[in-house]
Amino acid sequence: MASTREYLDFILEQLSAIDGITSRLMMGEYILYLKGRIIGGIYDDRFLVKPTRSAKALMPEAVMERPYEGAKEMLLVDNVDNRDFLAQLLTTMYEELPVPKSKKK
């Protein structure tokens, strides 16, 4: 099941206070970026984030789920109605996220 544009729009609205949030459609799902770094995505209308140390600390009871078959597990964010929590989560995760590799031409 692919994610709906409506769920993506809802999550983007919840994250609207954070500068630098972008999304990219990829095979029916949406990858989410913060200032160019991948933070997670929308998979089957679930908001999943990378399991960084800070994300695990902020969500110690979070369920680990695979975005798709064969993928690494990610943290399910189930508190998507709390904008302040989401802002704190993503801004604290940012420094732990890998810097994107430059594309060679």
N, C-alpha and C positions, 0 to 999 in steps of 0.2 A: 504494500500500500504506500503510495507516495504521499508526501505532506501537502497540505492545502495552503494556498496563498493566504487564506484568511488567518490561519494559525501563525504563519510567518509575520503577517502584518500586526497581529496582536503582540507577539514577542517584541518586534521592533518598536512598537508603541511603548511597551513596558521599559524598553532600554533607551528611550528617546532622550533621557537626561545625560547620557554618556556620549561624549564626542568621539567620533571615529568609528562608529559601528556601521559595518556594511555587510551585505549578504551576496551570495552567488548561488544560482541554481546549478545543481550538478546531479544528473540522473534522477530527477524527480524529488530530490531532497535539497536542503539549503545549508550551505556552509556559512558560518558567521565569523566575521573578523572584527578585531579591535585594533585600530591603527595598523592594519596590514598583517596582524598576527592571528592565526586561527585560534578561536576560543572554543569552538564546538560547532553545533549545528542543530537543525530541525530535522528529525528523522521520524517518519510515521507519526507526525504531529506530537513528538516528544522533544523537549528542549534538553539536549545533552551537552555537557561541557567536558573538557579535558580534565583528567584526574590529577590536578596539581596539588602540591602540599597544602596551599592556602584554601583551595576549594574543598579538600577533604576536611580541613579544620573547621571551616564554616558550615559544612554539611556532614557531620560525622555519621549520621544515620542514612545518608543517601544510598540509594540502590545503584549498583553498577549494572549497566546494560550495554549490549552491543548495538551500535547503530544499524548494522546490517551483518549478514552472515559472513564470518571470517574476519571481521574488524576487531580492533582492540576495544576493550570495554571502556565506557565513559560514565560519568556521573549523571544521573537523572536529576534535573532540577524540578522539584515539585512545588516550590514556593514561587510560582511565576506571577502571582497576584501582588507580591510585595516589591514595589519598584526600588525602595531603599535597599532592601536585601540584594536585589539583582545588581544594583550599582556597586555596592560594596564587594560582592562576589567577583565581578568582572574586573574591577579596578585593582583588587588585590592579586588576582590571577595574572595580570598583564606581565609583570616582571619575570614570572616563571615560564612564560610561553616562549618557544623558540622563535628566533628572528628568521623571517623567510629567506630562503636561499635565493641569491640573485640568479636570474636566468642568463645563460650564456647565449650569445648570438653567433 
